[in-house]
């Protein structure tokens, strides 16, 4: 049975007028809906990510940033904005947006990454092919601790796979990073059923000295917190595409994503060498579902 501190169904994290708002040891997440939202000047660095907001405006002490959004998270990358610590902001959006957060003590400049400049990576092969938008990773964004990316897994495919961990600092091999998963699911492209309940599956399990257990059906708006342990797979059920936003940060002085794959499943990646990547990807901006 999944412990309540690791998995939160949609709607269970409402706080301070935010439909979803919570913070853990090093990371935080907020989901705002259409309207005007205030972000305080504090010891938190943040990234604003439009979900199904077609447009968003971020007003801060140094000016105003206009973000071009998207029709849905399955519509390719959106513009995103980074706010360093001590930056108060007002966000106005015509739809939902996410705020990824991490504790920090050094203020860095506001930065904007436009959708056309977001690095899009196709990772894995065969039924483990997935699409990664690396707008908030170390190679794309200057931040102190915050690491953010989003992953699209087409119907029937597996991602966050093979299972892996990043719960201890081993120089050059593994980073200690807490991680949040925020999920959305939708009927796969080209399908128009009369009724549907889109979902996927997500799992996490213990690594040596770090107990955790998550085995859940995930729907739009659900959140999983992985402070440690092996995590994956995230599986898109046949008929339904799966999305998740990842927010990571940790106690280490180096901002890097280094993982250890579960030794029992490491062999799986070698099987990808003879497989092609899923031709349904990439999902591009402006394509019709």
Secondary structure, DSSP 8 states (H G I E B T S, - for coil): ---TTTEE-TTTT-BTTBSEEEE-SSEEEEEE-SEEEEE-SSSEEEEEEESS-SEEEEEETTEEEEEE--SSTTS----EEEE-TT--EEEEESS-EEEEEEE-SS----EEE-GGGS-EEEES-GGG-EEEEEEESTTT---SS-EEEEEEE-TT-EES-S-EE-EEEETTTEEE-EEEEEEEEEE-TT---SS----EEEEEEEETTEEEEEEEEE-TT-EEEESSSEEEEEEE-TTEEEEEEEEEE-SSSS-----EE-GGGTTHHHHGGG----TT----TT---
